[in-house]
Amino acid sequence: MELTGVELRRVRMPLVAPFRTSFGSETTRDVLLVRAVTDEAEGWGECVALTDPLYSSEYVEAAQHVLRAYFVPAAARVADATAVAPALAAFKGHRMAKAALETAVLDAELRAAGRSFARELGAVRDRVPCGVSVGIADSVPRLLDEVAGHLDAGYLRIKLKVRPGWDVEPVRAVRERFGDDLLLQVDANTAYTRADIGHLARLDPFGLLLVEQPFDEEDLLGHAELARAIRTPVCLDESVTSARAAADAIRLGACSVVNVKAGRVGGYLEARRVHDVCAAHGVPVWCGGMLESGLGRAANVALAALPGFTLPGDTSASERYYRADLTEPFVLRDGHLPVPTGPGLGVAPLPDALADATTSTEWLPLR
């Protein structure tokens, strides 16, 4: 395979409703898409960096710059997707940008070979169970109405975003309204500190699946201390940046569940290695989401079909976030999404939808 050029495309995707977390509120996604063109096919990758460096140090403008100035030129001579990460290894960080380029190259390679993303990663299921992430609401009654709507739509698990001042009471209200059988978990996005361990223990009576990333991403020892102090399983998200980081966190006792996000760890090939490490240690994993378009969602669904993904992920239907997706919409059926089976990602952008959403394009020739 010969890489002949790469397109960096920015698209604007308004959300159906604001999505609030502990670090801010989003109303529109500014998405960076990477299109890798080879002598045999073309492929797509989606960079999940946010507009501002709030979830992580990465942000969209920086991702586009580092791809243009460093990553695309360094990957000019790669023969296949497995060579992308080694070609970029000298450059520190920017894992989301690296993941987008690797995914685009892998998609092109698989489309040319007629193989699916799911088959390449090692999927064992043809559909995956879906959970939904519920942002911080204006009030508890509004939160209950939103949760009820998601359950009516068929979602099998609810994740509540929490922060100091919005935690115990909303969790209590959801549990009391919808009962003990509801699969329920919370996500703090690093909003707490070790001083809050006693407060977080107040979540124990609610039988949560897990509490996700309560402390700073670098505070593995704090998470280990929390895990010893509470009954609720501790899950890591932002802290797990590679398979090695996952292994270290497990060894330290900092988590008993891991959220796998391909963008956060540098790509789907590394995400598969995170899955393998966790499976070897008997640690369940689930697939996190970053409000992806249908392109990123297709890759996530394929990843979530691997055997170690035993908990419903944030692989929600397209309509959860967008009135119009870039691809044919992913539709929830009986709480599940189908795993695409076509070559590569198994989906492609709809030309009109892509054109309507595009705000800029940049072509980087390599031949």
C-alpha positions in Angstrom: 0.0 0.0 0.0 1.3 3.5 -0.9 -0.1 6.6 0.9 -0.5 9.3 -1.7 -2.0 12.1 0.4 -4.1 13.0 3.4 -7.0 15.4 3.8 -7.7 17.2 7.0 -11.4 18.2 7.1 -13.2 20.2 9.8 -16.9 19.7 10.2 -19.4 21.4 12.5 -22.0 19.2 14.2 -24.6 20.8 16.4 -25.8 18.6 19.3 -29.5 18.1 19.8 -29.1 19.4 23.4 -26.3 20.9 25.5 -24.1 18.2 27.1 -22.8 19.2 30.5 -19.9 17.6 32.4 -17.8 18.6 35.4 -15.4 20.6 33.0 -18.0 22.4 30.9 -20.9 22.4 28.5 -20.9 21.5 24.8 -23.5 22.6 22.3 -21.6 21.9 19.0 -18.8 19.6 18.0 -15.9 20.9 15.9 -14.7 17.7 14.4 -11.4 17.0 12.7 -11.7 14.2 10.1 -8.7 12.6 8.5 -9.0 11.0 5.1 -6.1 8.8 4.0 -5.8 8.3 0.3 -3.7 5.3 -1.0 -3.0 3.8 -4.4 -5.7 1.2 -3.6 -8.4 2.9 -1.5 -9.2 5.7 0.9 -10.1 5.6 4.6 -11.4 7.8 7.3 -10.4 8.5 10.9 -12.1 10.8 13.4 -10.1 12.9 15.9 -11.9 13.0 19.2 -10.1 16.0 20.6 -12.4 18.7 21.9 -12.4 22.4 20.9 -10.7 23.3 24.2 -8.1 21.4 26.2 -10.5 20.5 29.0 -10.9 16.7 28.9 -7.2 16.3 28.1 -4.3 18.5 26.9 -5.4 17.9 23.3 -7.6 20.2 21.3 -8.7 20.4 17.7 -6.5 23.2 16.4 -3.4 21.6 17.9 -4.4 18.2 16.5 -4.7 19.7 13.0 -1.3 21.5 13.3 0.6 18.5 14.6 -0.9 16.3 11.9 0.1 18.8 9.2 3.5 19.7 10.5 4.7 16.3 11.9 2.6 13.2 11.7 1.5 13.1 8.1 5.1 13.8 6.8 6.5 11.1 9.2 3.9 8.6 8.0 4.5 9.2 4.3 6.3 5.9 3.7 4.3 3.5 5.9 3.3 0.2 4.3 0.4 -0.5 6.5 -1.5 0.6 9.6 0.8 -1.3 12.0 3.7 0.9 10.9 1.9 4.2 11.8 2.5 4.1 15.6 6.3 3.3 15.2 6.6 6.1 12.6 5.1 8.6 15.1 6.8 7.2 18.2 9.4 9.9 18.4 6.7 12.6 18.9 5.4 13.0 22.4 1.7 12.9 23.2 -1.0 14.0 20.8 -2.5 10.5 21.0 -5.9 11.6 19.6 -4.3 13.0 16.5 -2.2 9.8 16.1 -5.3 7.7 16.5 -7.1 9.6 13.8 -4.3 9.1 11.3 -3.8 5.4 12.2 -7.5 4.8 11.9 -7.7 6.4 8.5 -4.8 4.3 7.2 -6.2 1.2 8.7 -9.7 1.9 7.2 -8.1 2.3 3.7 -6.0 -0.8 4.1 -9.0 -2.9 5.1 -11.3 -1.5 2.4 -8.7 -2.4 -0.2 -8.5 -6.0 1.3 -12.2 -6.4 1.7 -11.9 -7.0 5.5 -14.0 -5.4 8.2 -12.7 -3.4 11.2 -14.5 -5.8 13.5 -12.8 -8.9 12.0 -9.4 -7.2 12.2 -9.8 -6.3 15.8 -11.1 -9.7 16.8 -14.8 -9.1 17.4 -16.9 -12.0 18.6 -20.3 -10.4 18.5 -22.5 -9.1 15.8 -24.2 -6.5 18.0 -23.2 -4.7 21.2 -25.3 -3.7 24.2 -25.6 0.1 24.6 -25.5 2.5 27.5 -26.0 6.2 27.5 -24.2 9.1 29.2 -26.4 11.7 30.8 -25.0 15.1 31.4 -25.4 17.3 34.5 -29.0 18.6 34.5 -30.5 21.9 35.7 -32.5 20.1 38.3 -33.3 16.6 39.6 -36.8 16.5 38.0 -35.3 17.3 34.6 -32.6 14.6 35.2 -35.3 12.0 36.0 -37.3 13.0 32.8 -34.1 12.6 30.7 -33.3 9.2 32.2 -36.8 8.0 31.7 -36.6 9.0 28.0 -33.4 7.0 27.5 -34.8 4.0 29.2 -38.0 4.2 27.1 -35.7 4.3 24.0 -34.2 1.0 25.2 -30.8 1.8 26.6 -29.5 -0.9 28.9 -27.3 1.2 31.2 -27.3 4.8 32.5 -24.2 6.8 33.3 -24.6 10.0 35.2 -22.1 12.8 35.0 -21.3 14.0 38.5 -19.3 16.7 40.2 -19.1 18.2 43.8 -22.6 19.4 44.7 -24.2 17.2 42.0 -23.7 13.6 43.1 -25.4 11.8 46.0 -28.8 13.4 45.6 -29.2 12.9 41.9 -28.0 9.3 42.2 -30.4 8.7 45.0 -33.3 10.1 43.0 -32.5 8.0 40.0 -32.1 4.8 42.0 -35.4 5.5 43.9 -37.3 6.3 40.8 -36.1 3.5 38.6 -35.2 0.7 41.1 -32.3 -1.5 42.0 -32.3 -3.4 38.7 -31.2 -0.4 36.7 -27.5 -0.7 35.6 -26.3 2.6 36.9 -22.8 4.2 37.1 -21.3 7.7 37.6 -18.5 9.6 35.9 -16.7 12.5 37.6 -14.1 13.4 34.9 -11.5 14.2 37.6 -13.7 16.6 39.6 -12.8 15.3 43.1 -9.7 15.0 45.2 -8.5 12.6 47.9 -10.1 14.9 50.5 -13.5 13.7 49.1 -13.0 10.0 49.7 -15.4 10.0 52.7 -18.0 11.8 50.6 -17.6 9.4 47.7 -18.2 6.5 50.1 -21.8 7.9 50.4 -22.4 6.4 46.9 -21.9 2.9 48.2 -25.5 2.2 49.2 -26.8 2.7 45.7 -25.2 -0.4 44.2 -23.5 1.4 41.3 -21.6 -0.6 38.6 -18.7 1.8 39.1 -17.5 5.3 39.8 -15.4 6.6 36.9 -12.2 8.7 37.2 -13.0 10.7 40.3 -9.4 12.1 40.7 -6.8 13.7 38.6 -5.5 11.5 35.8 -2.0 11.4 37.3 -3.2 10.4 40.8 -3.1 6.6 40.6 -2.2 6.3 44.3 -5.2 8.4 45.2 -7.4 6.1 43.2 -5.9 3.0 44.8 -6.6 4.6 48.2 -10.2 5.3 47.2 -10.6 1.7 45.9 -9.6 0.4 49.4 -12.0 2.7 51.1 -15.2 2.2 49.2 -17.3 -0.8 48.0 -18.2 0.8 44.6 -15.7 -0.5 41.9 -13.3 2.2 40.7 -13.0 2.7 37.0 -10.2 4.6 35.2 -10.7 6.7 32.0 -8.3 9.6 31.6 -5.5 7.8 33.5 -5.3 4.9 31.0 -3.3 6.3 28.1 -1.8 2.9 27.0 -1.7 -0.8 27.6 1.3 -0.3 29.9 -0.6 2.4 31.9 -3.5 0.0 32.3 -1.2 -2.7 33.5 0.4 -0.3 36.1 -3.0 0.9 37.3 -4.2 -2.7 37.8 -1.1 -3.7 39.6 -1.4 -0.7 42.0 -5.0 -1.6 42.7 -6.1 1.8 41.3 -9.0 0.3 39.4 -11.1 -2.9 38.9 -12.7 -1.7 35.7 -11.3 0.2 32.7 -13.0 2.5 30.2 -11.3 2.0 26.8 -11.2 5.0 24.4 -9.2 4.5 21.3 -8.5 8.2 20.8 -7.1 8.5 24.4 -4.7 5.6 24.0 -3.4 6.5 20.5 -5.5 4.2 18.2 -7.6 1.1 17.9 -4.6 -1.2 17.7 -3.4 0.1 21.1 -7.0 -0.1 22.4 -7.0 -3.8 21.5 -3.8 -4.2 23.5 -5.5 -2.5 26.5 -8.3 -4.9 26.2 -5.9 -7.8 26.1 -4.0 -6.6 29.2 -7.2 -6.2 31.1 -8.6 -9.6 30.0 -5.3 -11.2 31.2 -5.9 -9.7 34.6 -9.6 -10.5 34.8 -10.5 -6.8 34.7 -13.7 -6.0 32.7 -13.6 -3.2 30.1 -16.2 -1.1 28.4 -16.1 1.3 25.4 -16.2 5.0 26.2 -17.5 7.6 23.9 -16.5 11.2 22.9 -19.7 12.2 21.0 -18.4 10.7 17.8 -20.0 11.0 14.4 -21.0 7.8 12.6 -17.4 7.3 11.5 -16.0 7.1 15.0 -19.1 5.3 16.2 -18.6 2.5 13.7 -15.1 1.9 14.9 -16.2 2.0 18.6 -19.0 -0.5 18.0 -16.4 -2.9 16.3 -14.1 -2.5 19.3 -16.9 -3.1 21.8 -17.6 -6.4 20.1 -14.3 -7.9 21.5 -14.8 -10.6 24.2 -13.5 -8.6 27.2 -16.1 -5.8 26.7 -18.5 -7.2 29.2 -20.2 -4.0 30.3 -22.5 -1.8 28.1 -20.5 1.1 26.6 -21.2 4.7 25.6 -22.0 3.5 22.1 -25.3 5.4 21.8 -27.4 5.7 18.7 -26.8 8.6 16.3 -30.0 10.4 17.4 -28.8 10.6 21.0 -26.5 13.5 20.0 -27.2 14.5 16.4 -30.3 15.2 14.3 -28.2 14.5 11.2 -25.1 12.3 11.3 -22.3 12.2 8.7 -23.1 8.6 7.9 -26.3 6.5 7.7 -27.5 6.7 11.3 -26.8 4.0 13.9 -30.3 3.0 15.2 -30.8 1.3 18.6 -32.7 -2.0 18.5 -33.6 -3.8 21.7 -30.8 -1.9 23.5 -28.1 -2.9 21.0 -26.3 -1.5 17.9 -25.3 -3.8 15.0 -21.6 -4.3 14.3 -20.8 -3.1 10.8 -19.6 -6.0 8.6 -18.6 -4.2 5.4 -15.0 -3.5 4.4 -13.1 -1.2 6.7 -15.3 0.8 9.0 -18.3 -0.5 7.1 -19.7 3.0 6.8 -18.8 6.1 4.8 -19.8 9.7 4.9 -22.9 10.7 3.0 -21.7 13.2 0.4 -24.5 15.8 1.0 -24.2 15.5 4.8 -20.5 15.9 4.7 -20.6 18.9 2.4 -23.3 20.6 4.5 -21.2 20.1 7.7 -17.8 21.0 6.3 -16.2 24.2 7.4 -12.7 23.7 5.9 -10.5 21.2 4.1 -6.8 20.9 3.7 -5.0 18.6 1.3 -1.5 17.3 2.1 0.0 15.6 -0.9 2.6 12.9 -0.3 3.4 11.9 -3.9 
